């Protein structure tokens, strides 16, 4: 045998599908299943995670919450002649056959963010990161999700200034560039989370109950996702705003073919608005870069504060009031 070093700790060979590796919504459903699978078997977190090759590893630090060992790639990050005595594949082969290759197939049905089953896992994250004892926020704080790859808020700086004009604390959240600790510490301190349509909005499940999520919908987007449902499952209120002015959106026409445009051209295509689902939604309609009118944004934030139990309580305690005329339009 080529084995010279035998590892007695149980090893799990994890195959993360592309969607779970790229988008938080799918990642959370996947990781929750890994947690459920391992929570009764982990002895002092002595567990090895061997991850099949993926180029996108942005969420893989979550594995460190379940093990004292770093995750590794079995083909390139193990010393020679090392063998594991107990190895299990996840998802199991039968589940992989039930879904797409590398997927969790029928196993994912009960893993939606914000559900009752998330409470123990969220508590584990807070405990492991030393955030469980963080007190409820004492000031209204707006967190603006700042996407760095696509789907931009083009006047993000103006929205920061708008929050300051309202007398509110504000924090820009480039989640893709933050550590897990930084993400959760920020999400536990903000009471209003704002972001353009996208998977990152599901991070609202980490906020204190009574906070509020604000979804910014691009122009004529008729698909809203499950963000409202997931937020409310977690005890977080939900408010949305839709861009009404096409001139304030940057459209990526490279995602639309001649067949979709038809005879009416771009103007007619925009007038129709998006379908409620399908390829056109996920390529063209959601991938707009937008400018949010500042006056509308101020009204939106005031409405969000009033819609949220936690923010209303803080406003009463701190005697915060919006400037005259804001929030009444």
N, C-alpha and C positions, 0 to 999 in steps of 0.2 A: 504494500500500500504506500501511496505517496504522502499519507497523513503522518505528520510528526507532532503536531500540536492539536489537541482535541479540546473543543469548547463545549462545556456542558450547558451553558445558558441557552435557553431556547431562542432560535432565530426565526424571524418571519421574513420571507421574501415577498416584498410588496410591489405590486404592479399598479402604478398610478396612471390612469388614463389621461389623455391630453387635456380634456376639459377640466378635470380636477386639478391638474398641474397649473392651469392658466387662470382659472376664475374662482374667486372665494366661495361663491354659492355652491359650486360643485365640489370644491375642496372640502368645505365644512361637512357636507353629507358623507364624503368618503372617510374623512378623518374620524368622524363620529362612529362609523362602523368599525374602524380599527380600534378605537378606544373600547367599544363594547366587547370586541373580540378578545382584547388583552387584559381588561381590568381585573378579571378574576384569576389570571394566571401569572401576573407579574409579582415576583418575590423581590421586594426592595428595589424595584425598577431594574432588575438585572435581566435585560432583554435586548436582543440584537435585532436591528432593522436593516435588512439588506434590500436596497432599492434598485430595481431594474432601471437601466439607463434612460434618463430623460434630460433634455437640455434645460427645461424650465424648472428650477428648484426653489422658487420663491417662497413656498409654504413649507418646505421640508423641515425647517427648524422646529415645527410643531412636534416632530417625533422625539425631540429631546425632552419633552414634558412627560413622556412615558418610559424613558430609559435613561440610565446614567451614561450610556455609550453613544457616541456619534453614529448617525446613519452612515452607511457605506455602500458603495457600488461593488457588488460581488466580484466582477471581472477585473476591476482595476484598483480597488482599495483594500484588498486583503493581502496580508503577507503570504508568501509561498508556504505550501504544506500545512495550511490551517484547515481543519475540518470541523464542521458542526455536527454534534451528535443528534440534535433534535431540530428539525427544520419543517416549517409549514409555509405553504403558499397562501397569499391573500391578495385578491379574492381567490377562493378555491377554484380549481379547474371547472367544476360544474357551473359555478356562477359566471365565470368568464364565458363559457359557451352560451349561457342564457342571454348575454348582452353583447355589446361590441367587444372586440379584442382588448383585453386589459381592463375592461369595465367591470362594474359591480352588478350589472344586470338587474335582476329582480330584487336584489338585496337592498337597493337604495330607497325603497318605497317609503319608509318611515323616518328618513333622516333629514327632513326639511329644517332649515335654520329657524330658531326661535321656538321650536316645539318643547313640550314638557320634558322630553328626554335630554334636552340640551343642558338643563340646570346643573347636573352633576359635573358635566364636562367643563362648562364655563367656570364653575367653582374650582375645579382642578387647576385650570389655567391661572386664575387669580391667586390661588394658594401658592402655586409653584413660582409665580413671578413676584410674590410678596405684595400683591395689590388687594388682597382680600379685606384688609382693614382700612382701606382708603375711605374716608368719610364721604358722605353725599356732598355734591358741590354746593358751595355757599354763594356763588355768583352765577348769573346767566352767562354762559360761554358758548359761542357759536364755533363749530368746527366745520371748515370748508374742505371737502375732499378734493385734492389737487391731483388730477390724473397727469401722468408724465409720458404716456405712450400714445394715446389717442383720445378723442372725444374731450376736447378742452373747453374750459370756461375762459374765453379770451380776455375778459376784463376782470379777472380774479382780483387784481389789486384794488379795483374800484369797489368790489363787494366787501373787501376787508375794511376799506375806509368807511363804507356805509355802516358796517356794524359798529365801528368806533364812534361814528356820528350819533348813533342811537344810544351811546353810553354802555355798550356791551363789550365784554371780553371776546376776543376772536383768536382762533388758531388755524393756520393753514396745515392741512394733513396730507403730505405726499406719501400715502400709505405704502406704495411700492418701494420707497427708499427708507422706510422706518423699520427698526427691529420690532420683534413681537412685543417686547416689553414697552417700547415707545408707543406702539399702536394702542395697546390696551390701557396704558396709563392715560393717554390722551382721550380715548373713548370713554373712560370712566370719569373724566373731568369735564367733558363738554355736555351741555344740556340740550343743544340744538345741533343736529348733524345735517349738513347740506351737501348735496352732490348731484351731478348730472346722472341720468339713467345709466346704470351699470352695476355689476356684481358687487362692487365695494359697498353699496348701500346696505347690504346684508350685515355689515359690521355693526349695525344698530343693535344687534342682539347682545352686544357687550355693554351697552349703556345702562345707566341706572333706570329703574322703572319710573315712569312718569316723564321721561325725556321725550323728545320729538324728533322724528326723521322728516326731512324735506327733500322730495325728489324734484329735480328740474328736468322737465320733459322737452326734448328738442322739437323743432317746428313740425307740426302735423303728425307726430308720432302717436299712433293709436294702440301701441302695445306698452303696457305699464309694468309688466313683470309681476312678481309675487311679493314685492317689497312691502306693500301695505300689510298683507297677511302675515308675513314673517315678523315685521316689527311689532304688530299688535299681539302676536303670540308671546313675544318677549316683554310685554307690558309697556311698549314704547308707542307713543302716538304717531300719527302719520298725516302729513300735509303735502300737497303737490302743487306745482305751478307749471304751466305750459307756455312755451314761446309762441306768440301770435304773429310776429313780424318776420317774414322770410328774409328781409334785408339784414337781419341780425344773426343770420346763420351762415356758416361756411359749409356748403354741400360738397361731398366728394363724389362727383359724377363719374369717376373712373369705376365705381362699383355698379353702375347701371348700364345694361346693354341696350342695343337698339330695339330689341323686341319689347322690353319693358317700357321704353319711352313711347313706343307706338307712333302714331301720326301727329299727335298734338305737341310733341316736343317737351322740353323741360317745364315750361309754365303749366301745361295741362297735367303733367305728372305730379307736380307739387300740389296743384289744386285738388287732386284726388285724395291726397294724404296717404298714409301708410296702410297696408293691410294690418290685421290684428296678429299676424304671425307669418312665419315662412322666411325664405331666404332673403327676400328684399328687405325685410325688417332688420335682419341681423347683419346685413352688409351695408346698405345705404342709409336707411332711416335712422338707426340709432347712432351711427357714426358721424354725427354733425358736431362741429365746433360752434359754440354759441356765445353771443353777447347778451348778458342779462341787464335789462334797463334798471338803473340804480333805484329810481323811485319805486318801481314795482317790487324790487328786492326788499327795500325797507318795509313796505307794507306787508310783504310775505313773511318777513322775520317777526314782525309784531304779531301777525295772525298766528304764527307758529308758537310764539311765547304764550299767547292767550289760550291756545288749544291744549296746552300741556300742563298737567297738574303740578309737576315739579317746578317748572319755570314760573307758574303763577304763584306758587308758594314762596319762591325766592324773591319774586318781584314785590310781593306784599311785605316780606321781611326787610328787604333792602330799600323799600319805597321807590323802586324803579318805575318810571313812567316814560313812554315814548314822547319825542318832541311833538308839539302841537301840530295837528293835521296829518301826522304819519299814522297809517293804519286805519284811517277813516274813509279812504277812497274805495 
